[in-house]
Amino acid sequence: MTAERLVVIGGDAAGMSAASQARRLKGPDELSIVAFERGHFTSYSACGIPYWVGGDVAERDDLIARTPEEHRARDIDLRMRTEVTEIDVAGQRVRALDLGSGESYWTGFDKLVIATGARPVRPALPGMDAPGVHGVQTLDDGQALLESLDRAPGTGRAVVVGAGYIGVEMAEAMLKHGFEVTVLNRGEQPMATLDPDMGRLVHDAMDGLGITTVNRAEVTAIRTGSDGRVRAVATGDASYPADVVVLGIGVEPETTLARAVGLPLGPHGGLLTDLSMRVVGHDNIWAGGDCVEVLDLVAGRTRHIALGTHANKHGQIIGSNVGGGYGTFPGVVGTAVSKVCDLEIARTGLREKDARAVGLRYVTATIESTGRAGYYPGARPMTVKMLAEYRTGRLLGVQIVGRDGAAKRVDIAAVALTAGMTVEQMTALDLGYAPPFSPVWDPVLVAARKAVTAVRRAGTA
Ligand SMILES: Cc1cc2nc3c(=O)[nH]c(=O)nc-3n(C[C@H](O)[C@H](O)[C@H](O)COP(=O)(O)OP(=O)(O)OC[C@H]3O[C@@H](n4cnc5c(N)ncnc54)[C@H](O)[C@@H]3O)c2cc1C
């Protein structure tokens, strides 16, 4: 029997999870696996880059879950520094370019996995490629940033462009290096994944941590000195001195190859898949991770959400299906957590503007509480905002900003959203309580009670 060949494009979370799971289910006699990765690393945690740059994680290699050699020892033919430049869908083959030798060749496939991830947004502004301006997408980026920081130790000035979760995590990392940190944010408040009233809390907390945040700041140029290195970041009406600039302005699905051959893309530019993560209309092509769109189970629409938590699940499911098992990915509720220093930031479900965009009427309830019993040493405040559907009281979304265990409380809401619970049903949830962990009424339950009242009032108004 000739083994089928699985070809994987992209050697990180989604791609190598798929390859590894397929290999668990089928040996090399049944399935040969060839994976192409154009970068220097495979199976690494980009999520850990802010903590490595900030010094919480000592070594770059601590972020590498599995080396190329470890993959190869499991009979996965992983070809590093090799870029796939073309997919021939009808001919069932991909063209690969060895970036070291310059050699280009075709490899046939029976099954193909596209796991090409996302590419960072880099506006074509003057000075964007100047030394001292850094993205943080890859381990190479992280290494280059650390080298830049060494050039301006201690008293330097860092400007972070973008105030999403990567921006705020990198602001913390810069602070830990002793830099004076300014965050330039295009939006109304930092963390646009929150409603502006909750983003305001993040802004205030960043102020308290010594991070200057400038909202509604549109970067127009990176200014450089006579040596060509970055000196400042210009916005429409101001200039911010900088020894180092970190970019965290978001990502777009990397679907260049897929687009070129007409594979189906969604409204956000990501590949469209069915529940088994097979590309719509193509029986032998799967896609997962940051290059696909996912179904938002609350809004009922697809979205592009670039998160490692989804990429790993996609890879596992693809690998199961490719390897003769079975798995599906039903969609997401939009859960994400982050932090800046000791301030924790969490969200799940819909923001107010998301609810409006899909025609849902809603009520909101916002409460202040603490992560432990108020009398227990170390109790710190947290704010919980809850959205519930008008009349039905169905939970629509939760945002939490606070300290001391605030972030992972959002998981209660993620489960409730997935289960389609009403806020009234949530008030009866049997959550754990002891003074060191929670007040007797957990902050999420307090918010649910307030939301119940808001639903009742709105329903009778
Ligand atoms: C700084 C940072 C912090 C993050 N923090 C978190 C977090 O806290 N929580 C979370 O859930 N997520 C986080 N993420 C997101 C997470 O890292 C990504 O969602 C995840 O890595 C996506 O995995 P992927 O396999 O889809 O794509 P990627 O990890 O981008 O891998 C795609 C791979 O494909 C390769 N490739 C692309 N095109 C080709 C080609 N044509 N030929 C060959 N190879 C190709 C690329 O080189 C790349 O290695 C963070 C990301 C960053 C950058």
The ligand as an ORCA input file, in Angstrom:
! r2SCAN-3c Opt
* xyz 0 1
  C       3.133     39.077     20.830
  C       1.995     38.106     20.701
  C       1.290     37.729     21.832
  C       0.231     36.837     21.714
  N      -0.449     36.479     22.847
  C      -1.486     35.600     22.756
  C      -2.181     35.193     23.908
  O      -1.869     35.624     25.038
  N      -3.217     34.328     23.769
  C      -3.574     33.817     22.547
  O      -4.514     33.001     22.465
  N      -2.907     34.187     21.413
  C      -1.889     35.063     21.499
  N      -1.193     35.424     20.369
  C      -1.652     34.920     19.056
  C      -1.060     33.550     18.716
  O       0.330     33.577     18.815
  C      -1.487     33.174     17.316
  O      -2.889     33.194     17.263
  C      -0.998     31.801     16.908
  O       0.398     31.765     16.850
  C      -1.568     31.436     15.551
  O      -1.059     30.219     15.145
  P      -1.038     29.849     13.598
  O      -0.389     28.520     13.497
  O      -2.383     30.026     13.019
  O      -0.169     30.987     12.918
  P       1.352     31.397     13.161
  O       1.765     31.157     14.557
  O       1.495     32.766     12.600
  O       2.133     30.373     12.221
  C       2.006     30.419     10.843
  C       3.333     29.952     10.280
  O       3.202     29.800      8.872
  C       4.407     30.194      8.275
  N       4.089     30.509      6.879
  C       3.226     31.458      6.425
  N       3.147     31.418      5.089
  C       3.982     30.424      4.693
  C       4.334     29.903      3.430
  N       3.813     30.402      2.313
  N       5.222     28.885      3.373
  C       5.763     28.371      4.517
  N       5.469     28.837      5.737
  C       4.585     29.842      5.825
  C       4.862     31.391      9.099
  O       6.253     31.597      8.975
  C       4.446     30.963     10.505
  O       5.494     30.341     11.211
  C      -0.119     36.310     20.446
  C       0.599     36.695     19.301
  C       1.642     37.573     19.423
  C       2.394     37.974     18.184
*
